[in-house]
Amino acid sequence: MVMEIKLGDVVHLKKKHPCGSYEWQVVRLGADIGIRCLKCQRRVLLKRSVFEHRVKEFISRGQ
């Protein structure tokens, strides 16, 4: 089953970023998912399958 992902979603990932944050915002959709760390503003691209595996929960949903 495909996970429904929207721009602006804030997600909690299983692994923390080196800055210490677990919370990321979705900023790009497609075959790759672009996410931005909410603490240090670093942007990362993840393959959709990797992203779906790493998501622990949705904190807030985008529009």
N, C-alpha and C positions, 0 to 999 in steps of 0.2 A: 504494500500500500504506500502511495506517495504522500509525503508530509506536506501539508498546506503551509506555504511560507509566503509572507507578504513583506513589502518594503516597510521599514519602520518597526518591525518586530524586535523586541528585546528578549534575548535568550540567555539562559544560564547554561554554560558548557561544563562538561565533566572535568576537563583539565583547566587549571588556571593559567593565565598569561604571566610571563615573567614579572610584570609590574604588580601582580597580586590580585588582579580582578578576574572574576568569573563571568561578568556581564558584558554582552556584546549586542550591538544593534545591526540589523540587516540593512545594507546600503546598496546592494546590487543583486539582481536575480538573473538566472540563466542556467547554463550547464554548470557554471561555477557560481558560488554564492560569495558575495563580498560582505564582510562584516567589519565593524569598527569597535575597538575596545572603548568602553565608556569611561575608563579611568585615564588612559594615556593617549587616546585618540588614534592609535596605530590601526592601519587598515590591512586586512589579510584576505586573500582569496582561497577558498576551499572548494574542492569538488563537492557536488551535491551529495553524493553518497557518504563522504567523510563528514560533512556537516550534519547530515541526518543522524549519523551514528554518535556524534559528540554532543548533540543537544540533550540536556537533562530535563529542562522544563522551559516553558514560555513564561516570562515575567509579565510582559504586556504585548498586546497585539497591535500591529499597524493598521492603517486604513484600508 
